[in-house]
Amino acid sequence: MKMISRRDFMKASAVVGAAGVLTACGGSSSSTAASSTAASSVAASSAAASTGSANIGVCIYQFADNFMTLYRTDLEEYLKDMGYAVTIVDGKNDQNTQTEQINTFLQQGVDVLIINPVQTTSAQTIVDTISPSGTPIVFINREPDKAVLDSYAGKCCYVGADARQSGTYQGELILETSTQGDINGDGKITYIMCKGDPENIDAQYRTEYSIKALTDAGKEVECLYEYLDNWDQTTAQQDVANALAQYGDKIEVVFCNNDAMALGALQSIEQAGRKVGEDIYLVGVDALKEAVQNVVDGKMTGTVLNDDVGQATAAADATKLFVEGKDVEEYYWVDYVKVTTENASQYL
């Protein structure tokens, strides 16, 4: 699997053709009974291809998500730079709301739908809703099953980052510390885990692979507790405060599936009189500006860049290929980057 770095994306304006691919979509889906929606979409797509203009509908699972705020801002900018009309809607973390928004876009005859699904388990239903119209889909950030993409071959792709890599990098950040995570020297790394949405594959992989990196390195580990914090800073702050009160110095590492939760954890760590880098380690994912500054200041052990610039660029370029009627591959992967005290300043 070939990866694309953030730097490569910043240097190139059209990188979709070079993006890493697992499987290319082959052929096109067979036609179903024509409908007024399908006819409208085909006509709009033909016009878009001939004029270079297009109407793009973007469904974001929740505007309140810090990372998706960065992502959608970048995405809107790139799509508008391409000359497209862009409408972005907030699913408010409710799948029924997002489904209604998708139906509205279909009635309007948009040329391409970019979808950050509220629930990846609903991805097949989303495809089944859209496919009769022939409208192409670019799934972003939350990866559907491959079977979902295969069911709409040639009209559907996924742009994202391999969350297994982000989890692995979190584990490596701990292994790269002076104590390799074993602060008290008892031969075992004891940790707590702040987890995101349990249905989100990113949360699942980050939870699994951060610890796998430790065990693959031959480390003994002990999970004191896993908290379901659903990406939320306030919830993570409360849970980590409770964990510190219950487990005290036994906690050597706090893993967080994203930076928002890591920022909440840091508040509780500091309130408890603990100091990151001395008697506890803390890692997150996303490289939000505040988190990166904390890495620079030594208040976080590290974070992992979830490249909003690279992913938004790839999503915009895949959209452009659909608008122009060109072949689109099934997967476009964008690399994560470890952010440490040595390189953090370049990501501020």
C-alpha positions in Angstrom: 0.0 0.0 0.0 1.6 3.2 -1.1 1.1 6.3 1.1 1.1 10.0 0.3 2.8 12.4 2.6 1.5 15.8 3.6 4.5 17.4 2.0 3.8 15.7 -1.3 0.2 17.0 -1.2 1.4 20.5 -0.6 3.7 20.3 -3.6 1.2 18.8 -6.0 -2.1 20.2 -7.1 -3.3 16.9 -8.7 -2.1 13.8 -7.0 -5.0 11.4 -7.2 -3.4 9.5 -10.0 -0.3 8.8 -7.8 -2.3 7.9 -4.7 -1.9 4.5 -3.1 -4.4 2.0 -4.3 -5.6 -1.3 -2.8 -8.1 -2.2 -5.6 -9.2 -0.3 -8.7 -12.9 0.0 -9.5 -13.5 -1.9 -12.7 -16.3 -1.2 -15.2 -19.6 0.5 -14.3 -22.7 -0.6 -12.6 -25.5 -1.8 -14.7 -28.5 0.5 -15.3 -31.6 0.2 -13.3 -35.1 1.4 -14.3 -34.8 5.0 -15.2 -36.3 7.6 -12.8 -36.7 11.3 -12.9 -33.9 11.6 -10.4 -31.6 9.5 -12.4 -32.4 11.4 -15.6 -31.8 14.7 -13.9 -28.4 13.5 -12.5 -27.2 12.2 -15.9 -28.1 15.4 -17.6 -26.5 17.4 -14.9 -23.3 15.2 -15.0 -23.1 15.6 -18.8 -23.4 19.4 -18.5 -20.8 19.5 -15.8 -18.4 17.4 -17.8 -18.8 19.7 -20.8 -18.6 23.0 -19.0 -16.2 22.1 -16.2 -18.6 23.3 -13.6 -20.5 21.1 -11.1 -22.7 21.2 -8.0 -21.1 19.2 -5.1 -23.0 18.1 -2.0 -21.0 17.4 1.1 -22.4 15.6 4.1 -20.3 15.9 7.3 -21.2 13.7 10.2 -20.9 16.5 12.7 -19.7 20.1 12.4 -18.7 20.1 16.1 -15.9 17.7 15.5 -12.6 19.6 15.7 -10.8 17.6 13.0 -13.7 17.6 10.6 -13.9 21.3 11.0 -10.4 21.6 9.6 -11.2 19.0 6.9 -14.4 20.6 5.6 -12.8 24.0 5.6 -9.9 22.7 3.4 -12.3 20.7 1.2 -14.6 23.6 0.5 -11.7 25.8 -0.4 -10.2 23.2 -2.8 -13.6 22.5 -4.5 -14.4 26.2 -5.0 -10.9 26.7 -6.4 -11.8 24.1 -9.0 -14.9 26.2 -9.9 -17.5 24.1 -8.3 -20.6 25.2 -6.4 -20.4 23.5 -2.9 -23.0 23.0 -0.3 -21.9 21.4 3.0 -24.4 20.2 5.6 -24.1 19.1 9.2 -25.4 15.7 10.0 -25.4 16.6 13.7 -24.2 13.0 14.5 -27.6 11.7 13.6 -27.9 9.2 10.7 -31.6 9.9 10.1 -30.7 13.6 9.7 -27.9 12.8 7.2 -30.2 10.4 5.2 -32.7 13.3 4.8 -29.8 15.5 3.6 -28.7 13.0 1.1 -32.2 12.7 -0.3 -32.4 16.5 -0.6 -29.2 16.5 -2.5 -30.5 13.8 -4.9 -33.7 15.8 -5.5 -31.5 18.8 -6.3 -29.5 16.7 -8.9 -26.0 17.3 -7.5 -23.2 16.0 -9.7 -21.2 14.3 -6.9 -21.8 13.5 -3.2 -19.0 13.6 -0.7 -20.1 11.7 2.4 -18.5 11.5 5.9 -21.1 9.0 7.2 -22.5 9.3 10.7 -22.5 5.5 11.0 -20.3 3.4 8.8 -22.8 0.5 9.3 -25.2 2.6 7.3 -22.9 3.0 4.3 -24.6 0.2 2.3 -28.0 1.8 2.8 -26.5 5.1 1.7 -25.2 3.5 -1.5 -28.5 1.7 -2.1 -30.3 5.1 -1.7 -28.0 6.9 -4.1 -27.1 4.3 -6.8 -30.4 4.4 -8.7 -29.6 8.1 -9.6 -26.1 7.2 -10.9 -24.6 10.0 -8.7 -21.0 9.3 -7.8 -20.0 9.0 -4.1 -16.7 9.9 -2.4 -16.7 8.5 1.1 -14.3 10.3 3.4 -12.7 9.9 6.8 -14.9 6.9 8.0 -14.1 3.8 6.0 -17.0 1.6 4.7 -16.6 -2.1 4.2 -15.0 -3.0 0.9 -18.2 -4.8 -0.1 -20.0 -1.5 0.1 -17.6 0.1 -2.4 -17.7 -3.0 -4.6 -21.5 -2.8 -4.8 -21.3 0.5 -6.6 -18.1 -0.1 -8.6 -16.9 2.7 -10.8 -19.1 5.2 -9.0 -17.8 5.0 -5.5 -14.5 5.5 -3.7 -13.0 6.0 -0.3 -10.4 8.7 0.7 -8.8 8.3 4.1 -5.9 7.3 6.2 -5.2 3.8 7.5 -6.1 4.0 11.2 -3.9 1.0 11.9 -0.9 3.2 11.1 -2.0 5.9 13.5 -2.4 3.4 16.4 1.0 1.9 15.6 2.5 5.4 15.6 1.0 6.1 19.1 2.6 2.9 20.4 5.9 3.8 18.9 5.8 7.3 20.5 5.7 5.6 23.8 8.5 3.1 22.9 10.6 6.1 21.9 10.5 7.6 25.4 13.4 7.2 27.8 11.6 4.5 29.8 9.8 3.0 26.8 6.6 3.5 28.8 7.6 1.7 31.9 8.1 4.6 34.2 8.3 2.7 37.5 10.6 0.1 36.0 8.5 -2.9 37.1 8.7 -4.5 33.6 5.1 -3.7 32.7 3.4 -0.8 31.0 0.1 0.1 32.7 -2.3 2.3 30.8 -5.8 3.7 30.3 -7.5 4.2 27.0 -9.8 7.0 26.0 -11.8 5.6 23.0 -13.8 7.3 20.3 -17.1 6.2 18.7 -17.1 2.3 19.1 -18.7 2.0 15.5 -15.9 4.0 14.0 -13.1 1.8 12.5 -10.5 4.5 13.3 -11.4 4.2 17.0 -11.2 0.4 16.8 -7.9 0.3 15.0 -6.2 3.0 17.1 -7.2 1.2 20.3 -6.0 -2.1 19.0 -2.8 -1.1 17.2 -1.4 1.3 19.8 -1.2 -1.6 22.2 -0.1 -4.1 19.5 3.0 -1.9 18.8 4.0 -2.4 22.5 3.4 -6.1 22.6 5.1 -6.6 19.2 8.1 -4.9 20.8 8.0 -7.6 23.5 6.5 -5.3 26.2 4.2 -6.6 28.9 1.1 -4.4 29.2 -1.8 -4.0 31.6 -5.0 -2.1 30.7 -6.4 -0.5 33.8 -9.5 0.7 32.1 -10.9 1.7 28.7 -13.2 4.7 28.7 -15.8 5.3 26.0 -15.5 9.1 25.5 -16.8 9.4 22.0 -14.1 11.9 20.8 -15.3 14.4 23.4 -12.9 16.5 25.4 -15.1 17.2 28.4 -16.1 13.5 28.8 -12.4 12.4 28.6 -11.4 15.1 31.2 -14.0 13.7 33.6 -13.0 10.0 33.0 -9.3 10.6 33.3 -9.9 12.6 36.5 -11.8 9.6 37.9 -9.1 7.2 36.7 -6.3 9.2 38.3 -8.3 9.3 41.6 -8.8 5.5 41.4 -5.4 4.3 40.1 -3.1 7.1 41.0 0.6 6.5 40.1 -0.2 3.1 38.7 -1.2 4.9 35.4 1.9 5.2 33.3 0.4 6.0 29.9 -2.8 7.6 28.7 -3.8 6.7 25.2 -6.4 8.8 23.5 -8.0 8.0 20.1 -8.0 11.7 19.2 -6.5 15.0 20.4 -9.7 16.4 21.7 -9.8 13.7 24.3 -6.1 14.1 24.9 -6.6 17.8 25.7 -9.3 16.9 28.2 -7.0 14.2 29.7 -4.2 16.8 30.0 -6.4 19.1 32.1 -7.0 16.3 34.6 -3.4 15.2 34.6 -2.2 18.7 35.5 -5.0 19.1 38.1 -3.8 15.9 39.7 -0.3 17.3 40.0 1.2 14.8 37.5 3.7 15.9 34.9 3.8 14.5 31.4 7.2 13.2 30.5 8.2 12.7 34.1 5.6 10.5 35.8 3.1 9.9 33.0 2.9 9.8 29.2 0.1 11.2 27.0 -0.5 10.7 23.3 -3.3 11.6 20.9 -4.2 11.7 17.2 -5.0 14.6 14.8 -2.3 17.1 15.4 -4.7 19.9 16.3 -2.9 23.1 16.8 -3.4 23.2 20.6 -2.2 19.6 20.9 0.9 20.3 18.8 1.7 23.3 21.0 1.5 21.1 24.0 4.0 18.7 22.4 6.3 21.6 21.8 5.9 22.7 25.4 6.5 19.2 26.7 2.9 18.8 28.0 2.1 15.9 25.6 4.4 13.1 24.7 3.3 13.3 21.1 0.4 13.2 18.7 -0.1 11.8 15.2 -0.9 14.0 12.3 -4.2 13.1 10.6 -3.6 15.0 7.4 -6.6 17.1 6.8 -4.8 18.9 4.0 -3.8 15.7 2.2 -7.2 14.0 2.6 -9.2 17.1 1.5 -6.9 17.5 -1.5 -7.4 13.8 -2.5 -11.2 14.0 -2.0 -11.4 17.1 -4.1 -9.3 15.5 -6.9 -11.4 12.3 -6.8 -14.4 14.5 -7.1 -12.9 16.3 -10.1 -12.3 12.9 -11.8 -15.9 11.9 -11.3 -17.1 15.3 -12.7 -14.9 14.9 -15.8 -16.1 11.3 -16.3 -12.7 9.8 -15.8 -11.7 6.5 -14.1 -11.6 6.7 -10.3 -9.8 4.1 -8.2 -11.5 2.5 -5.2 -9.1 3.7 -2.5 -6.9 6.7 -1.9 -4.7 6.5 1.2 -3.0 9.4 2.8 -0.1 8.9 5.3 -0.1 9.7 9.0 2.9 11.4 10.5 4.3 11.1 14.0 4.5 14.5 15.7 7.2 14.7 18.4 9.1 17.5 20.2 11.7 17.3 17.4 9.3 18.1 14.5 6.2 19.6 16.2 7.1 23.2 15.4 6.7 22.6 11.7 3.0 21.6 12.2 2.0 24.7 14.1 
